[in-house]
Each structure stands twice: as C-alpha cells, then as structure tokens.
Amino acid sequence: MSEQALDLRRSVQIVRRHKILVGSFAVLGLLAGAGYAVLRPPMLTSNAIVALPATNHDTATQVVIAASSPVLKDAVGNIHPAMSLQTLRGLVQVKSLTTNLLSISAQGKTAAQAAGTANAVANSYVAYVKTAQSTVGAVRAHLLQPATNASGASLPKHMLVTGGLGALAGTLIGVIIALAISRSDRRLLQRDQIANAIGVPVLASIPAGHPADAGRWTRLLEDYEPNVVHAWQLRTALRYLGQADVSANGSNGDGLSVAVLSLSSDRGALALGPQLAVFAASLGIPTALVIGPPDETASKVAAGLRTACAAPPSPSRSSLLRVTVADHCNMPWRQPGAKLTVIVTVVDGQAPRIADTIRTSATVLGVSAGEVTAAQLAGVAVSAAADDRQIDGIIVADPDPADHTTGRVPQLRRPTRRRMPTRPADVKAETRR
C-alpha cells in the first residue's frame, strides 16, 4: 500500500509540474465539446395523438401502418425543411397509448420542426387509413391532439454537458501525456535528487527572479528582498561558506569570495548570484558583485545582466553593493573594501570548463528545479575537480512546492584502516595477533 501511495503522490507531482500542458488539453477538450454541441444541437421531441374508433381491436397493426413507407412518403412532401424518407424514418416513432390512442413522436432541431414533422406524419396516417388503400380496410381515425410544442435539452445545457465531457477527456489525455513525458525526462526535480547527483548539500532553495532585459535586472539589484524563510536560508548559506559573522563587522581575513555557477541551459538560475549579493549588502556586509567574463555560450544568457551592471549605479542601489563586469578570467577576485565578493559565472551545460572561470575561495552551483540532469551536474563537478576545485554547495532556484525533501547530504567518514607493517619484526607481531 505504501508503494502505491508513493506512486500516486509522484503522479500528482508530475501532473502539477505539467499543469500548463494538462490545462491546455482540458481547454481544448472543452472547446471541442462545446463546438460539437453547436454543430450537433440537441434534438427536440414533439408528440401528436391520433384517436381510433372504439371498435378497433388491433392497435399493434395500426402502429405498424403509421410508421410504414406509404404513410411516410405522403408526409415527406409536407415537411419543411425537406428531408429524405430514410431520414424521416429515423426521426419518427409510433407507439400505442391505449387500445384506441396512438402517439406519433417526431424529433427536430427546433420545436417548430419537430411539431411540424409529427403533425405531417399524423395527418398522412389519418388520410391513409380512411381510404380503401389501407390493408386493413377503412378506419375512421382522426387527429385528437396535434403537436404544438416540443421537449428536450436546451442548447446551453447541451453545450455545458458536452463541454464538460470534453474537458474531462482532454484532462485525461493531458495527464497521460504528462506521465509519458516524465518517464523519459531525466531532469532533476527534487532537492534530494539534485544533491545526491554529485554528493553536495543544498544550502538554500529560494524563488529566483527571471529578468528579461537590463531594466528588470536593474530593478532586481535595487529592490530584491526575500521573505523571512528564504532570508534565513541565505544567511545560513553564507555562514556555511565561511562568512562566520554575517555582519559588517565580521572578520574574514582578506574576505570571502563565492563563485555562483549556473548552466547556460538553465536561465532561471542566473539570478541566484545577484540575489545573494543584494541580500548580503542588505545585512550590512560590504559586497562586490562581479559578472564573470563572457564566452560564446554565456554571452546571450547574461547579456541583459552585463548591460545592467555596466551602467552607472542608481541612487536606489545599496551603497554597500558594488558591481563590476569582468573582461577576463585572470581578474583578481579581491575587491577593495569588500568583505564578500560574489562572482556570477555561466558555463556551458554540455561541456563545462571551470578552468576558464575566476578562482574563488568557495564555489556554489545554482540549479533550477526540473531544469538540469544528473549528467550535467556531474560534468560540472568533474570539470571543477580537474582544475583542483570543488563544489561546496548548491542553491536551488524555484523549488517545486510539492518537494518535501531537504537536499542534505550526510558527510561520509573515512573508514579506519590498520597500519600496514613495514619491517619484518612488525610482520611477526602482526601474525601473532
């Protein structure tokens, strides 16, 4: 049961993640159902009642005669709009109410059409059984109650029903497609999945800004303010990275430098570095935000950010935040007067080269939930290790609301090993043990 519950919970998470896809199919189903209702409006039914003589003892035969081809052929000419005999046969139903009463029902798109069809068939039957052509002889029948109104579902109600069924069918199709996509999707959504991919803990998980141009980047540098929960996570991350006292009076020697790496394919994580720098400055820490040197991959991704940072600072920006745009990777990370330097760097998601980035005392990987794969994260970690660096932590952007994992990675202890003997005397002592 627990395994089934887990599968159901994961399915719900997948559907929530693809809510736009599922919602789109639901809307398409709704429109398709409503369109079908307009093209095929509900049929209305009208009844005409014919009275037979009291001496009639064979009502079943009269039912057959009323729905026979001779009667319907004579009625076709009096029906508007015109229809074929086969169509009329499908719209008319005759049944006996009593031994001397027949009910002739007809369907139509409108009340007038249904009533006109029922009356035309009833009059044709009355005229037919009064003549000598009748197979059972002349019968004195008459139209007791002509059809005047019709009953049935209205068009709005019919649209509501078919539209609802269409929306339900569209939602089901969307859910199936979302689950099928998820089976082949290797992107990591949960914090534990992201952390376990490279064995590095998640230090914070916060909503990230998504500025589309230099103007919006400028406003982020001026106005960013996390809520109390996310502020505490960022404060904890700074302490973990080495900012022992998160204050202007903190003593960090030459200062702390943090490189916030993000992948070129993960645009949502680009704002994590600037947000961390703005937050640190709001705590009273003299902070320098350095935008790493551009390359072919990162030039388009960080173009708006570089433009905003290259512009003269506005009066609204914190005086403790200084922004610099780097032109080469050999630029020293130490910024005069800054106790914290945050360097924003974008690397190629397919072939990351950490060696081409500015060296810092700590390195953090910025990752958006559901945007990167374990292979991409491993590629960044391997590139860092090849350059004698390590990833110290991960900051997750836009975490999934349904993710209840933490991304904490247990620290593994090195197993205790017995000292290997190096001299013959040690070998004998080891043997006696």
ABEGO torsion letter per residue (X at the ends): XAAAAAAAAAAAAAAAAAAAAAAAAAAAAAAAAAAAAAABBBBBBBBBBBBBBAABABAAAAAAAAABAAAAAAAAAABOBBBBAAAAAAABBBBBABAABBBBBBBBABAAAAAAAAAAAAAAAAAAAABAABAAEBBBBBBABBBABBBEBBAAAAAAAAAAAAAAAAAAAAAAAAAAAAAABABBABAAAAAAAAGBBBABBBBBBBBABAAAAAAAAAABBBBAAAAAAAAAAAAAAGBABBBAABBAEAEBBBBBBBBAABAAAAAAAAAAAAAAAAAGBBBBBBBBBBBAAAAAAAAAAAAAAABBBBAABBAABBBBBBABAABBABBBGBABBBBBBBBBAABBBAAABBBBABBBBBBBBGABBAAAAAAAAAAAAAAGBBBABBBBBGBBAABABAGBBBBBBBBBBBBBBABAAAAAAAAAX
